[in-house]
Amino acid sequence: MSSGGAVREQWTRHTLQIIVATFVILQSAFLANVLWKPPGAATGVARNVSLTHLACGGAVAAVAALFFLLPIIVRSKRRQLASDISPLPGLTDDALVTTSKDVRNLHDLYIVRTVVAIDFLQAAAFFLVVAYDKERDPLALFLAAILTSMIAAYFPTRARIATWVERQLPQLEEDRRMERFCKQA
């Protein structure tokens, strides 16, 4: 990778680290603010409407989106990358070619994937903290802490990004083979 590419990679990794850290810090600060509020300061809601149950449903939906929707988004974008890049002249269909552009594109896809994932989790965690603030149900507090921990687990490192990109490269090549096969058929 050229020095410009290394600088770009480092800059984007640091930017993503700042984004993840900001989400964790803001969520933790909001949670701490709610926890230090005296119990009498909580405003109750009618028992027929439970914010905690709605927030728990939102948390389940967010985690489900991570496991079902996010892989679909990644696969779709990876297939788009495979179809956008034409094979290099003089290579057979079986030749595997990984370019620095592939690595950059997959690196960018990692950033998008991470931002979308932490956005899903942060929204659900925020709703859970609001539910805890209103109803003081420990379940909301527990789930908010778990989701905040999941956000922190997305903190990017050079090794984590490189491992993810390395795992995606063979899949990108397989997507290219399928794209070539479909065009020939």
N, C-alpha and C positions, 0 to 999 in steps of 0.2 A: 504494500500500500504506500502511496506517495506520502510525503510529509504533509501536504495539504489535506489528503484524505484522513490522515491520523489526527490532524488538528480538528477537522470537522467532526470526526468520531468522538474525540475527547470533549469537544464543545457540546455536542448533542447529548452525550452521556451525562455531563455535569448539569445541563439544563433539565434533563429528566430527573436527575437526583434532587434538584431543587424543587421540582413540581411534586414529587412523591413526599419529600420531607415537609413541604408546606401543607399538603393534605393531612399528614399525620399530626403535625404541630397544631394546626387549626382545630382539627377534630378533638385532639386531646385537651386543648385549652377550653373548648366549649364544654366538653365532658367535665373537666375540673370545675368550671364555673357552676354547672348544674349541681355537682356533688357538694360543693361548699355552700350552696344555698340552704338556708334552714328549712327543715321539713314543712313547717307551717306556711312557707312561702309558695309552695306548690299550689297551683289552681286546679282543682278537680274538674272533671267533666262528668256528664251523666253516665251512669253505669251501663246504659244500653248501647253506648258508643265507646269502644275501647281503642284508643290510639295505639296502645301497646300491641294489640292483635293486628291492627292495620300495618304498623311498622314491622312487625315480625313477618307478615306476608310480603312486605316490600323487601325485607332482607332475604327471604327465600327466593324471591324473584331475581334479585341482584346476583345471588350466588348461582342460581340456575342459568342466568344470562352468561356468567363467566364460563360455565361448563358446556353450554350448548350454543349460545349465540356468538361468543367470541371466537371459537374455532371455525365457525362458518365464515365469519368476517375475514379471518386470517387466510383460510383456504381460498376464498373468493379473490382476495387481493393477490395472493401468490399465483393463482391461475391467470389473473390479469397480467402479472409480470411475465409469466411464461408465454403468453400469447403476444405480448408487445415486442418481444425481442426475437428478431429473425436469426436463424442459424448463420454462422459465419461461413463464407464461401470456401469450398474445398473440403468440407468436413462431411463425413458420412452421418447418417441419421443416428447411428449408435454412439457417435462421439459425444462425450460429456465435456462441456466447456463451462467453466465457472469464471465469470469476469468480475472485475472489481466493481462494476456497475451492479451486478447481482448482489454482492455483499452490501453495497450502500443501500440498495432498494430494500433488502431484507432488514437492514439496520433501521431504516425509516419505518418499516412495517412493525418492528419491535416497539418503537416509540409509540406509534398509534395504538397498538395493542395494549401497551401498559397504561397509557392515558385513559383509554376507554374503560379498562378494567378498574382502575382506581376511582374513576368517576362513578361507575355503578356502585361500588362499595361505599364511597363517601356519601353519596346521596342517601343510601339506606341507613348508614350509621348515623347520619345527621337526624333523620326522621326518628330513629330509635332514641336518640338523646332527647329530642323534643318530647317524645312520648314519656320517657322517664321523668322529665321535668314536670310534666302535667299530672302524671298518675303515680309516680314513684314505685313502679313495678320493677323488681330486681331483674326480671327476665329481659327487659329492654336494655338495662344497663349492661348485663352480661353479653348480650348479642352485640351491642355497640362496641364493647371492648374487643370482642372477637373480630368484628369487621375492621376495626382500626388496626388490629394486629395483622390482618390479611393485607391491608393497604401497605403497611410497613414491610411486609414480605416481598412486595414488588419493587423494593429499592434496587435500582440497577447497579451492577458492578461490571467491570470490563469482562470478567470471566463469565458472568451470567449472560450478558449480551452475546459474547462470542459463542457460547455453548448453544444458545437458542438459534443463532444464525447457522451454525454448523449442522444443527438438526434439520433446519429448513432447506438447506442446499440440495440434499438428495431428493426431497419432495418436490422442489422446484424443477429439478432435472426430470423427474417422473412426470410432472405436469407438462413439461416441454415435449416429452415423448408422446404423451396422449394427444397433445395439440397437433403434433406432426402426423400422428396416426389418423386423427379425425380429418385433417386436411387432405390426406391421401385417399381416404375412403370415399 
